[in-house]
């Protein structure tokens, strides 16, 4: 006899703060990216153009589950997405411990009652995510595809971690640390009273570090900065994350915004000055600091989050996949969408576009054209 509601007013989102955080603390499968602090910060900066569809599940007065969704309408085609889609490394529903099956059953039923959507595109889901239970129960068309890889580093003493690197990389890492020590570089975590300015410095350094290095255009926008600042302030206040700054001669030269999971530390946004990039192997500095944070909390792993960049793979113990779950109502509308993303996922698994078989690229083009035709029909 659970009570389910679909909330579509931002004021209701804001009012859920305390209940949401209590639910988060009692949801074993949740990551810091399912906290109210993170998702409401995303909504403030990125909510324009979306319609809220927060599914709440209650047992009496107790909030036992939330499926945080938004509805996107484009050209008569409606998609349900998780709040946070795009910038968030791990997305998911929340379910209080012991209520996982009841929440997924209620969530599946409510999804069927929400109007105006043709596809539910549930992205960046870990293999153990709560939303898989909804996927398995869904009676309509469905599929899942690989989306990203997340390199994981097992927590261990620094010397032991470095010893496992290749000879050249091991030498480079040790040299970077010696040079930083000789230069008087030190690091400290921004306190609550200084985290806003630390977040703004981080965004500046992030843009400087990735200048002319294929930085995502979104990372140059004001709304990206506003999201990072709001999320960093709220998550620092709640003990869900923080910003470590590396100082030299009174200036911040490297910055790292990290988040705290139940058994991990995740490195989310990084920044560095051009001089720091030239003088130091900067990933050695921030990975050692993050590893120290993880060891101090008795965590088992350091999560480098999505993206299989070569420098991450040099440090990683393994790579965990993220998946995209695509649910539909009508196979005619779901098919082209799901097919396109399945082929796109397959193509992305290759090291470069030249490695992808020609039939994949041809099929992607065909599915893209078919999807556009379906959209025109819907109009």
C-alpha positions, 0 to 999 in steps of 0.5 A: 500500500505504497503512495506514489506521486509525480511532482512537477513543481520546482518548489516541491523539489526544493522542499524535499531537501531534508527527506531526500538526504535522509533517503540518500543516507539510507540507500546503499546503492546510491552514489554522491550524484544521487544526493539532493545537493548534487541534483538540485544544483544541476536543476538550478543551472540546467532545468530550463527546457525540461519538465520535472517528473520526480516520482516519490514513493512513500510508506505512510510518512516515510519516503522510501524511494525517488526516481528523479526524472525530467521530461524533454519534448522536441518536435513532438517526441518526448524523452524521459531522462534522469535529473542530472543527465549530461554532466553526471557520471553515475545516474540512478533511482534511490531506494531505501534499504529493504525497499528496493523491490517495492520501489522498482515495482511502484516506479515501473507502474508510475512510468506507465501512467506518465503521459507525453513520452515515447522513450525513457533514456536512462543513462550512466547506470553502473552494473549494480544500479537500482534502476536495473530492477525497473528495466527487468520488470518493464513489459514494453520494448527495452534494450541496454547498451554500453555507454562509458568506462570508469577506471578504478584504482584499488586503494593501497600505500603510495609506494606500492601503487607507484611500484606497479606502474611501468618503469618510465611512468614510475620514474616520471611520477616520482620526479614530479613529486620531488620537483613539487616538494622542492618548489614548496608546493603544498595542498589543502582542502578548501573550508566551507567559508572558502569553497565558493572562491575555490570552485570559481578558481577551479573552473578557471584552471579547468578551462586553462588546462583543457584549452586547445585540448578538445574541451567540451563546449559546455564547460565554457558556459556560465551555467557550467560554472554556476552548477560547479559552484553550487554543487561544491558548496552544498556537497562540502557543507554536507560532507559529500565532497570537497576541493583540494587546491595545490598552492605555490608562491601564494597561487593555486596551480592545481585544483581537484573537485572530489566526491565521497561515496560510501566506499570510494573517493571520486575525482570529478573536475580537475584544473591546472595552470599551463605552467603546472602542466609544463613543470609537473606530471600533474595527475601524479599530484592529484592522484596521490592526494585523492589516494591519501583521502581514500586511505584516511577514510578506509575506502577500498577504491579511488574512482577516476570516473567516466572516461578511459583516457590513457593516463587514467588507465596507467593507474587503474586496477580495472575499468567498470562499465556504465550502461544506457537503458532505453525503454519504450512504449511503441516499438515503431517509435522506440526502434529507430531511437534504440537502434541508433544508440546501439550502433553508436555505442558499438562504434564508440568501443573502437579506438578510432573512427577508422577502426569501425567497420564500414557497415556500422557507420552506414547503419548509423546513417540509416537509423539517423535518417529513419529517426528523423522521418519518425520525428517528422511524422510525429509533428 
